């Protein structure tokens, strides 16, 4: 297995929230700023989050040749 490490820049998702991604050790991490939106109101950020996540993973896959699949639970 390749030891790949990639980072994204901070992506705005609305109302002052941003999310950054890191892919390392075959795992995806999301870092929210100033904090992760919580509760039912936080769901409104999901479309922008998913768009940013999917674009980041497309870049990782293109650069590395790794096939990826995301399962949202």
N, C-alpha and C positions, 0 to 999 in steps of 0.2 A: 504494500500500500504506500502511496505517496504521502509525504508529510507536507501538506499544503496549508498555508496560512494567508488569508486575505481579509481585508477590512473594507468597510464602506465609509463614506463620509456621513455626517449627520443629515438625515432627510426629514424635512418638516412634514408632519402629518396633521397639523391643524391646532389652533388655539395655543400656540407657543410650545407644543410638544414636538420633540424630534426623536428619531430612532436611528441607531447605528448598528451595523452588523459586523460580526466576526465569524469567519469560518476557519476552524483549526481542529486537528485531531478528529476529522470526519464529523464534527458537530457544529451546529449553528447557534450562535449566541446573539441576543438582541439586548442592546443597552438603551434605555429610555432616559430622556432628560426633559424637564427637571425630575420626573419620576414616571413610572408606568401608570397610565390612566386606569382607574379602578371603577368597579360597579357598573350598573346598567348604562350610565352615560359614556363609559369608556368604549362601548361597542361602536360608537360612531366613527372611531378612528381606525377600525378594522380594514375598510377598503383601502385607505392610503397606506396602512402598514403592509397589507398583503401585496400591494403593487410594488412597494419599495423592496420587500423581501424577495419577491419573485424576480425582479430586475437584478438584484444582487446575486441571486443564485444562478441566473442565466449567465452573468459575467464569470462566476466561478466555474460553471460547467464549460463555457467556451474556452476559458484559459487553460483548464486542466484536462478536459476530455472526460471528466467524471459524469456519469449519468446520475441524475438526482430525482427524488420524488418527495413531495411534501404531503403530509397527512395532517389536516387540521382536526383537532378533537374538541 
